[in-house]
Amino acid sequence: MMASTDISISRIEKSKLGELDVNNLPFGKHFTDHMLEVDYANGQWGTPLIRPYQPISFDPSMAAIHYGQAIFEGIKAYRLEDGEVVIFRPDMNFKRFNVSARRMAMPEVPEHIFMGGLQELIRLDEAWVPSKFEHSLYIRPFMFATDELIGVKPSDTYKFMIILSPAGPFFAAPLKIYVEDKYVRAVAGGVGFAKAAGNYGAAMLATAEAKAKGYDQVLWTDAHAHKLVQEIGVMNVFFIVDDTVFTPDLDQGTILAGITRDSAITVLKEMGLNVVERSLSLDELVSAHAAGTLQEAFGTGTAVTISFISELASADFKIELQPENWRYAPELKRRLDAIRYGIAPDTHGWLLHI
Ligand code: COI
């Protein structure tokens, strides 16, 4: 892996860091001093530029805002106990980014731009990585179509950018989840496995309706019968039944291949648990709950890390769980946090040191 690339850097004159209230960092609201930007044209990527964080301008006909060729990633950098800064598994996000790019007929971003650019930008804004527990620097790489054309075709030009946002916890409390039975997130052959901006836009109405009913997020189900579990708005989902962990498999291409999902599976296995990735029905969960064997339910995601689920409800059933009595998900969270904050050894080589 190349650690850096030819990057042109224009530094900010005076850092905004002094204005940041580090004790009040809502997710995604504050941005660091610099951003990375690089354009694609004539079949090739230009030279990346790191410059002061600022608005960008575009033509009203810019393709991305009409037809949605736009993808993104979410990555986190952590400050270890000894002060050092690390990035959690960015190589996985790099690979997934290009999977999304291919699905959306966009050019792949080369490793030296994505990985080299990421590291260079974080080195420059390193002081912005929070040192508080449960806090991190959220990294948002994204790419969008920039052709000035409202003809419907893959754009010939694109912009890839990285912005950074210091952030605290995404969700403060255990989640109440509504099981979606009207809207659909993904179907085999669709874009469910891609981190396409439109997947999130398409989910907003369902989430807003669930919120109006008193829930935090929706659990997406299969597009055909609304009987199989897929994922939750901003995370993958896990259930523990009778000491076995279940999470939907990725085979249908309807679920995002979460990096926290993958890390959680590894750590749960290390905890001695059997982890089963397979298609999972709501009926099974309801039966397990009735039999008293549904022990725990939680979501995994970069932004949310591990989020406990205290309620799962639909028009037909309501499952209530007591995270305060759980054994496994809190231990999973503790172990993952220990790796991310440098309290436990990084035995999997998940941390990229800056
Ligand atoms: C993430 O977990 O990084 C996500 O991308 C989810 C959300 C913030 C959109």
Residues whose N, C-alpha, C, O or C-beta is under 5 A from the ligand:
A	BS01	COI	G74 I75 V234 G301 T302 A303 V304
